[in-house]
Amino acid sequence: MAKTINNQQSTILITGGAGFIGSHVVRHFAQKYPHHKIVNLDALTYAGNLENLRDVEPSPNYFFEKGDIRDAVFLKNLFEKHQPDSVIHLAAESHVDRSIANPLAFVETNVLGTVTLLNAARDSWARGNSSRQPDFEGKRFYHVSTDEVYGSLGEEGYFTEETRYDPRSPYSASKAASDHFVRAYFHTYGLPVVLSNCSNNYGPNHFPEKLIPLVINNIRQGKSLPVYGDGQYTRDWLWVKDHAAAIDTIFHQGRDGETYNIGGNNEWKNIDLVRKLCDIMDELLGQPVGTSQSLITFVKDRPGHDRRYAIDASKLKNELGWEPTVKSEEGFRETAKWYLENEAWLAHVLSGEYQRYYEQQYR
Ligand SMILES: NC(=O)c1ccc[n+]([C@@H]2O[C@H](COP(=O)([O-])OP(=O)(O)OC[C@H]3O[C@@H](n4cnc5c(N)ncnc54)[C@H](O)[C@@H]3O)[C@@H](O)[C@H]2O)c1
């Protein structure tokens, strides 16, 4: 049965809203649904940055709460204070390289944090419900996940919602575990959940440790452009605002207990993507073509590196009518321009704890 989330004033708790994708989701919902109250819960780790949301902060329907999804007491109080009708859960440790260096941090936030949040939602929504099987009418727990849970593809084929889970990195293993817990809460407690598994996102506010912003910013600074292994690793890239729109569609129209794959129909081999970004940057910086490509440096491969990810998003298109709107050429150019125009943001995120990690990894 199609689920319709009540469009009368409801309160949506968005976790991880100060991060890359979360900030676009918060902006999308706060602006498109002024009658909804949007509560952004974020621990402001190295990846969370309230500068991402300066334009949203004055909105009367927007609220920020600093806190940790691993903290059950904090969550209980937060649910009591704001009484959210639904949760869109994005908070996570999200960088594969970091998960290789410190897997436990990923288990703590992505697995334990998600289960702690599920408990908080279930207990808060079940409270005042006398029956043994609580009625979660009008409630929704939306879990945002990644296509990396499906493992790695060869040259052919696509991940569908039926593809067997086969995570290879500590990051994808932790996300896979969290997905399983979310589904277990649907089957065990009847919690109305919905999930999506999305391909790689790109766009403004992306942390400069991820490939696209890393390349753009290293070109800006004349630094080398590290490309793992032979550069033939393939990823599907989705414009982050298209992801926010897909989340909106699934949040409002997705069916309880279902999973929807989200993809960009936009596969790139890493080396081709890096060369494309080099050409765009040469043009934007007024440099001779080929200047930036001379910075490309092949570096030692990432352990357990998945060869190819590609998404079959036909379920989302056929059932709910969502499709990506932004073509890669346009999106890559917009992203490059955004980084050139937002040096203050960059200077901020490239300081402190992040700076130390970045220098260690990429110098
Ligand atoms: N980036 C991608 O390409 C991509 C693709 C598919 C799915 N996802 C998923 O989307 C979500 C967001 O990804 P992102 O790239 O925006 O990540 P991000 O690292 O940019 O942001 C994560 C946010 O979560 C917050 N956070 C981390 N630990 C927390 C905790 N314990 N309590 C509260 N807040 C905490 C951080 O402060 C940050 O603001 C993640 O769940 C990720 O797995 C990302």
The ligand as a MOL file (V3000), in Angstrom:
LIG
                    3D

  0  0  0     0  0            999 V3000
M  V30 BEGIN CTAB
M  V30 COUNTS 44 48 0 0 0
M  V30 BEGIN ATOM
M  V30 1 N 28.4710 10.6530 -0.0950 0
M  V30 2 C 27.9430 9.7380 -0.8880 0
M  V30 3 O 28.2760 9.6720 -2.0820 0
M  V30 4 C 26.8760 8.7920 -0.3780 0
M  V30 5 C 26.2440 7.9310 -1.2690 0
M  V30 6 C 25.2170 7.0980 -0.8040 0
M  V30 7 C 24.8400 7.1380 0.5330 0
M  V30 8 N 25.4960 7.9860 1.3910 0 CHG=1
M  V30 9 C 25.0410 8.0060 2.7800 0
M  V30 10 O 24.4530 9.3010 3.0070 0
M  V30 11 C 24.6890 9.7170 4.3410 0
M  V30 12 C 25.3620 11.0760 4.3320 0
M  V30 13 O 26.6000 10.9790 3.6280 0
M  V30 14 P 27.5340 12.2610 3.4650 0
M  V30 15 O 28.4500 12.0000 2.3380 0
M  V30 16 O 26.7030 13.4760 3.4750 0 CHG=-1
M  V30 17 O 28.3580 12.1790 4.8270 0
M  V30 18 P 29.1790 13.3070 5.5870 0
M  V30 19 O 30.3360 12.5950 6.1910 0
M  V30 20 O 29.4140 14.4890 4.7280 0
M  V30 21 O 28.1730 13.7810 6.7400 0
M  V30 22 C 27.8620 12.9770 7.8340 0
M  V30 23 C 27.2470 13.8710 8.9050 0
M  V30 24 O 26.8840 13.0380 10.0160 0
M  V30 25 C 27.3230 13.6840 11.2000 0
M  V30 26 N 27.6220 12.6380 12.2000 0
M  V30 27 C 28.6270 11.7270 12.1630 0
M  V30 28 N 28.5960 10.9560 13.2480 0
M  V30 29 C 27.5270 11.3700 13.9820 0
M  V30 30 C 26.9600 10.9500 15.2150 0
M  V30 31 N 27.5030 9.9410 15.9180 0
M  V30 32 N 25.8590 11.5830 15.6730 0
M  V30 33 C 25.3080 12.6040 14.9700 0
M  V30 34 N 25.8190 13.0620 13.8130 0
M  V30 35 C 26.9070 12.4540 13.3240 0
M  V30 36 C 28.5570 14.4620 10.8100 0
M  V30 37 O 28.8210 15.5310 11.7200 0
M  V30 38 C 28.1760 14.9510 9.4170 0
M  V30 39 O 27.5090 16.1880 9.4670 0
M  V30 40 C 25.5240 8.6230 5.0020 0
M  V30 41 O 24.6440 7.7950 5.7180 0
M  V30 42 C 26.1390 7.8710 3.8270 0
M  V30 43 O 26.3790 6.5320 4.1620 0
M  V30 44 C 26.4960 8.8080 0.9710 0
M  V30 END ATOM
M  V30 BEGIN BOND
M  V30 1 1 1 2
M  V30 2 2 2 3
M  V30 3 1 2 4
M  V30 4 1 4 5
M  V30 5 2 4 44
M  V30 6 2 5 6
M  V30 7 1 6 7
M  V30 8 2 7 8
M  V30 9 1 8 9
M  V30 10 1 8 44
M  V30 11 1 9 10
M  V30 12 1 9 42
M  V30 13 1 10 11
M  V30 14 1 11 12
M  V30 15 1 11 40
M  V30 16 1 12 13
M  V30 17 1 13 14
M  V30 18 2 14 15
M  V30 19 1 14 16
M  V30 20 1 14 17
M  V30 21 1 17 18
M  V30 22 2 18 19
M  V30 23 1 18 20
M  V30 24 1 18 21
M  V30 25 1 21 22
M  V30 26 1 22 23
M  V30 27 1 23 24
M  V30 28 1 23 38
M  V30 29 1 24 25
M  V30 30 1 25 26
M  V30 31 1 25 36
M  V30 32 1 26 27
M  V30 33 1 26 35
M  V30 34 2 27 28
M  V30 35 1 28 29
M  V30 36 1 29 30
M  V30 37 2 29 35
M  V30 38 1 30 31
M  V30 39 2 30 32
M  V30 40 1 32 33
M  V30 41 2 33 34
M  V30 42 1 34 35
M  V30 43 1 36 37
M  V30 44 1 36 38
M  V30 45 1 38 39
M  V30 46 1 40 41
M  V30 47 1 40 42
M  V30 48 1 42 43
M  V30 END BOND
M  V30 END CTAB
M  END
